[in-house]
Amino acid sequence: MQNVTPTTGKKFVAEWFGTFALVFTGTGAIVANNVSGGAISHAGIALTFGLIVLCMIFTVGEVSGAHLNPAVTLALSLSGRFERRLVLPYCSAQVLGAFCASLLLRVLFPEQLSLGATQPSGSALQSFIMEAVLTLILMMMVFSLRPEFAEKRIIAAIAIGALIALEAMFAGPICGASMNPARSLAPAVVSGQLRGLWIYLTAPVLGAFMAVPLAGILWGNQDLSGQEQ
């Protein structure tokens, strides 16, 4: 069967749905943990985030690349590996998906105050640095897959899902381990918990951008500029 390149509209829907699923299940696990008195546990929340990313790479990866994260989209564009004309549609879809998920959680759990919003447990500088470094590591793994994403979807899904779970496991209690502006923006705005939001809008983008020259050193700029992910 001949492969047909998905339209921009299909990619928009794929990114919307993937990010919706990420925020609904990930922050939903935090909400459910609060409601159940800790039945899910921190480890369970970390695994939920990792597993939903793994699942969404399988589900929508062939259509849109399953970025699910504006920081990833922006860094891929900066590296030349992703078309700049698609940056706005992708980021818009990701933010819209995140807001739809947070609004649905607000309807389902009106008594919950934070809706899984990420906030620093220590100083703002501590969380800023941690978020930047966590996203740098995540972006380096994305770059290590290079342009053959469709052919290595199973490898990408397992590797990226495992890394997100790992980073959330140890860094979640400190900074929230967001690594994703859309994931943090939506629950913060919907719940009104805006403290420290600037950290989660800027640090992941900085960390993702830092990965671009580092990946260029390791794998060469030519390897980072093939077909879009």
N, C-alpha and C positions, 0 to 999 in steps of 0.2 A: 504494500500500500504506500502510495506517495505521501511524503511528509509535506504538510501545508503550514506555512508560517502563520502563527496566530495573529489576528488583528490587534490593533491597539485597544479596542474595546474589550476583547477577550482577556488581554493582559491586565487591563484595569480591573475587571471583575475578579480575576484570579488573585491579584494582590489584595483587593478588598476582602475577599473571602478568607484568604490565608491569614491576614492580619486580624480580621474579626475572630477567627478561630483561636489564634494565639492569645489575644487579650481576653477573650471570653473564658477560655479554659485556664490560662495562667493566672490572671488576677482573680478569676472565679475560684480557683483552688485556695487562694489566700482568704477570700471571703468565706468559703465553706469551712476552712480551718478555724476561722474566728467563730462562726456559727456553731460548729460542732465541739467547741472547747478544745481544739488542738488535735482532733482525730487524724488529720492528714499529716501533720508535722512539717517541719521545715524541709526535711529530706524529700517528703512527698511533693511539696510545692516545687522544689528544684527539679525533680524528675518530671513533673507535669509540664514545666516549661520546655525541658529538653525533648520530651516525647512528642509534644504537639508540633514543635518545629520539624522534627523528624517526619511526622505524619504529613505535614503540609508540603514538605519538599516532595514527597511521593505524590501528593494529591495535585498540586498546581505547578510543580517544578517544570514540567514539560511545556506548560503554557507561558509562564511569565518568568521562570527562573527562581521563583519563591524567595524574593528579597525579604519581604515582610518587615522592612526596616529602612527608614529614610537615610540613615547613616550609611548603610550598605549601598543603597542606590547611588548616593552622592559620591562615595568613594570609587565605585565601579566606573562612574561617568568620568571622574577626575583622571582615572588611570587610562581612559580610552577604551575600556572594555565594554562600555554600555552607551547606547545612543543618547546624546544629550536631549534630543527632542522628546524622549520618553521619561525624563526625570520628573517633570511636573505631574504628568498623569500617574506615574508610579507613587510618588510621595503623597499626592492627593488621595489616591485609593487607599494607601496604608493608613493615613490619618482618619479618613472616613470610616474605614473598617474598625479601627480602634475605638472611635467614638460610638459607633453603633453597638459594639460589645459592652462598653461601659454604661451606656444608657439602658441597655437591656438588663444588666446586672443591678442598676439602680431601681428599675421596676420590680425585679425579683426580690431584692433585698433592701427595701427602703430604710431599714433600721441601721444598716451598716454605714459608718461615717466615711471611711477612706476608700473603699472599693479597690483595695490593693494598690493604692498610689505609692510610689517610691519616695522615700524621704531618708535623709542621712541620719544615722544614729550617732555619729560623732561630728567632727567639724566639717564645714562645707568643703574645705581644701582636701581633706582626706577622701571624701566621697568623690570629688571631682577627679582626683588623680586615679583612684581605683576604677571609676567608670571609663576613663580614657584608656587605661592599660587593658582592662577587660575587653573593650571593643577593639583595641589594637590586636590582641591575640585572636579574637574572633575573625577579624578581617584578614589576618594573615592566613588563617585556615581557608577562608573563601578564596583568596588569591592562589593558594597552593593547589587548588583544584584546576585552575587555569581554564581555558576555553572549552574543554571537553566535558562540560557540566552534564549535558543530556546523556552522554555515554556512561557517566560515572554517578548517576543519580543515587544509586543504592549506597555507594561509598560516601557521597556528600551528605545524604540524609543521616546516616549513622554517625559520621564524624562530627558534623555541626551540631546535631542533637545532643551528642555526648558531651561536647565542649560546653554548650550552654548549660546543661545540667550540672557539670563540674563547676563552672564559674559561679552559678547561682548557689551551689551547695556551700561554698566557703565564703563567698563575698556577699551573699544576700543579707545576712544579719547586719552587715556594716553599711553598705551603700544601696542595697536593693538589687544590685546586679541587673540593672535595666538593659543597658547597652543598646537602647532603642528609643529614640525620641517619641515616636508614636505611642509606644506602649506606656510611657510615663505621662505624656500630655493628656490623653483622654481621661483616665481615672482621676487625675489631679483636678482638671477643669470641672468634670461632672460632679465630683465630690466636694469641690471647693477647697481641697487641701493643696495649696499652692506653695507651701514652704519648700524651698530648695529646688523648685521646678527648673530653674535656669541651669542647674547642674546637669540635669538629664536631657536638656535640649542641646547643650553645647559640648559636654565632655565626650559623648559617644561619637559625634561628628569629628571632633578633634582626633580622637583615637583612630577612627577609620581613615582619616586623611593621613595620619602618621604612617599607616601601613603601606601607603602607595609607594613612597620612595624606598622603604625597607624591602618591600616585595620586589621592586625593580632591581635592587642590589643582588638579591638572592636568585631571582629567576630571569631577570632581564626585562626591559620594557616591551620587547616584542612579544614575549609570552603573555603579557598582561593585556594585550590589545587585539586579541582575536575576536571571534564572534561573541555577541552579547550573551551574558549569562541568563 
